[in-house]
């Protein structure tokens, strides 16, 4: 089976290194030439929760040849209009594209490659890009029962999705196959919209977001909006990271709010040094996926008449940072008006 990982930033580099080391060689594809050169010359150096260097095979998109049986899509959604047309010549009739991107990308990816070739899934671990040839694994993956939750768009469970799961199992833990992919996507959206959104807003690590009472409170209100939109769209949230119940996202009273605040502390207890990929993009002067993540929540809210002021504000702030109108600063959390907070900070 010919396998490629298209988009080898932090996550793709870690995944490529683990799969290769554990006996599943893959072609790693990225357009950052210095990164490609460093990976080919010195191997993939993974630090953080592990310290290993793995010889890998890496190329730029222009160097891809032939047909791939399975392609893991790890590029930013902002690049889909460039990446997906260029991928088409390397897909056969029975090829599979598994999008592991943030947000809810499956319908858009299927619009290019066909729903018959599209599967998707959520990634249940974290990584940070350090520099050319080096990425940091920010979560102890040995503590997770599974590292991916993947599925077909139509909810069917057959040989194709099981084959994808078998490949992902080379990360060291089995991948979970679900017949509720879109509900799973909404579950991961809690993490992306809440913690990743606030990490980008504040220019801070996950730990710094949790340490600040106001930014930590924002996590709760963002999560409540995501859950309301998910339910309106007809889906039920699964258990969240570290098997946390989504029920505490309702914020019906002070006790539930406090339980929710504790839930976020537990969810990210091993990820205090992590930075959101959106923040990493801002630090590099790149456009983020905020409109595909928090903006997706806002769009769903408008569709079903659900107010999403906290997600709207995240989109506004991050967009202004992109435009150079706001700095990367914890002070940005003050842009969330005090009167929006039902419970004391």
N, C-alpha and C positions, 0 to 999 in steps of 0.2 A: 504493500500500500504506500503510495506517495502522499506525504503529508507536508503541509506548509503552515507556518504561523505568519500571517500577514499583519505587520505592525508589531515591532519588537522594542517597545519602550520598556518601562519598568515591568509590567505584568508579562508581556510576551517574552522578555529576556529570561525571567525567572522560570516561566513555564517551559521554554525551549531547553533551558539547562537541565531541569529535572527530567523531562521526557527523554532527552538524549542520554543522560547519565544512567537512567533506569532501563535502557535497552530499547527505546523507541526513537530512532533517529528521525529528525525533521529538518526541513529547510526553513531557516529563519529569514524573513524578508523585511527589510526596513529601508527607508529613503534617507536616513541620516548617515552620510558617508563615513564620517569619523567613527561613529558607533559600529558600523559594519566592519570597517578596517580593524578596529580594536578587538572586536569579537573574533574575527578570523585569525588575527595574529597572536592573541594571548588567551583566547577562550572567554567564556562568560564567567565573570567573577561575581558570585552572589554572596552578599554579606548580611549582617543583621542577625536573624535567628539561626543562620548557618554561616559557614565560611568555606566556600568551595569554588573551585575553578574547573570548568568543564569545556573541553574542546568542542566547538560547534561549527556547523556549516551555515554560513550567512551570505546573503546577496541583496542587491537592490532590486526593486520591482522590474527594472529593465533587463535584468539578468535572468529572470525566470524563463524556464524552457519547458515545453511539453505540457501534459495534462496531469492535474493533481486529483487524487481520489477524495481527499479531505483537506479543506482549508479552514483554519481557525482565524476568524477576523477579530483582530485586536486593535485596529486603527481607531482614531477618534471618529465619531459620527460626522464631525465637521468636514472630514475628508472623503466621505462616501461617494460624492459625485465625481471625484477624481479616481478613487481607488477601484470602485466596482466595475466601471467600464473597462479598465485596464486588466482586470482579473478575468473577464469573460473568455478570452482566447485560451485560458489555461483550465477551463472547466469542460468536462465531457458530459454526456447525457446523464450519466449516473453519478456525477461528482456531488459532493455535499459541502455546503458552506455553513459552518457553525459560528454564528456571531456571538461573541462574548463581550460585546460593547456595553457601555452603560446605557441606562434609560430603557426604552422599549423599541429597539431598532428593527425587529424582525419584519414588520410590514414593508419598511422602506428598502431593506436589503432584498426581500423577495421581489420587489418591483423591478430590480435589475437582473437578478439571477434566476428568478422563478421560485414560486412557493414549493415546487416539487424538489428543489435543491437546497432549501433553506431550513435549518434548525437553529435553535438558539439556547442560551442558558446564562445563568448568573454565576459569578465568581465569588467565592466565599472566603477569600483571603486577600491580603493587601501587600503592596510593594511600592517602593519609591525609586525613581531613577537617580542614580548617583552621578554618573558621567559616562563617557564612551567606554563600553565594555563592562560596566559595573552597575548592578542594581541591588537594592536592599530589600530583603524579605522582612516585612514588618510584623508578621504574625506567625506564631508557632503552629505550623500546619499539622503537626503530629497530634494536636489537641482536638482537631476537627474530625467528626465522624465522616464527613464528605466535604470535598473542596469545590465541587461544582454541582449545580442543579440544572439539568438540561432536558429539553423536550421538543416535540414536534409542534408546529403552529396549530394543527388541528386536534392536538391532544392524543393522537394515536401513539401506541407503543409497539414498535416492531424491530426488525433486525437492524435497520439503518441506525436508529437512535442508540441501540445497544452497542453497535460497533463504535460509535463516537464515544460512548461512555467507557468502553474498554480502553481506548487510546488515552483518554483523560485519566484513567486509573494509574497510568505510569507516573503521575505526580506523587504517588505514594499512598493515596487514599482513594476508595471507590467514588465514582461520580454517581450522583443520585439521578435516576430517570423519573421524570414527573409527567403526569397526564394533565397537569395544570400549569403549563408554561407561563401563561400571561399573569396568573395570580402570583407565581414565583417572581416574575419580573417586577410586579408592584411591590413585593416584599423587599427586593433589593433596592427599589427606588426609595424606600425609607432611608437606607444607608446613604445613597447618593444625594438625595435632596436635602437631607438633614445634616449629617456630619460633613460630607464633601462640600455642600453649599456653604456652611458656616466656616469651614476651613478656608475656603476661597474668599469669603466676605471679610474675614478677620486677618487674612494673611498669616494664619497660625497652624501649628500642628494640632492633631486631634486632642492631645493632652491639654494644650493651651485653651482650646475651645471649652473643654470640660471644666477647667479650673476657673473660668470666668462665669459668675452667676448669670449674667445677662445673656451671653452667647449660649450657655448651657440651657437656659430657659427657652431660647429660640428653637432649639432642637425639638422640644416637646410640642410647641405650637406648629412647627413645620410638619412633624409626624402626624399630628391630628388632621391637618389638611390633606395629607397624602391618603390617610385611611378613609376619610370621607369621600374623596374622589374615587378611590379604588372601589368602594362599595357602590357608589353611584354608577360606575361603569359595569357593575354586575359581577365583581370578583370578591373573593374572601381572602384576606391576607393570611399567608402561612405563618408558622413560627419564624421569628426573626433571628438575627445573628446570635449565637450562643444559646439557642433554644428559648429566647425570650418571647413571651406572649404579646401579641399585638393589642390585646384588650386594654392595656394601660394607656394606649394612645387616645382614648376617648376623652380624657381630662374632665370627667363629670364633676369632680369635687377636689378639694385640697389634698385628700389622702391619695387619690388616683394620680394627681399631678406629681406628688412627691415620689410615688412608686415609679412613675414614668421617668423622673429625673434619675432615680437609682438604676433603672433599666439601662439607660444610656451609659452610665458609669460601668455597669457590668459588661455590656456589649463591647466596649472599647478598652477594657482593662489591660489588654495586652498590646494595644496599638497606640500608645501615647505619643510615640515619636513619628507616627505616620503623617504624611501630608497628602491631601487630596490631589488627584490628578489635575483637577481644575486649578488648584493653587500652583502646581508645578507649571502648568501652561501660562498662568499669569506671570510667574517669575521669569519665564522665557520670552515674554511679550507675544505669546500666541493667543489666538482666539480659543475660547473655552467651549464646552458642551452645555453651558448653563441653560440655553434655550431648549435643548433636547432633554434636559433632566428636570430642573425646577420649572422650566417653561412648559414642559409636557403636563405637569400637575396643574399649572395655571390654565392651560388650554382645556384640559378635562373639566376643571372647575367651571369655566365659562360655558362649556357645553351643557352642563347639568345644573347650572345656577348655584354653584357652591362658592362662597367667597374664599379667596386664597391670598390674603394680604401678606403673610410672611413669605410665601414663595414668590409673590410678585416683587417684594422688596429685595429678595436675594438676586433675582434676575436684574433688577434695576441697578443694584450696587455693583455686581460683578461686571455688568455691561459698561458701567462708568469707569471701573478700574481698567477694563480693556481699552477704553478710549482715552485713558490718561487723565480723566476728570476727578478721580479719587485715588488716594495712595493705598498700598497694601498695609493696612493698619488695623489693630484691634479696636481702635476708636470708631471704626465703621459700624460697630454693633450699636452705637448710640443713635444711628439713623432709624432704628426700630422704635417708634414712639412708645413712651412709657404707658400710655393709656391702652395699648394693645394687650398688655400683660394682665390677665385676670387674677393671677396669684402673685403674691409678693416675691420679689427677687431676693 
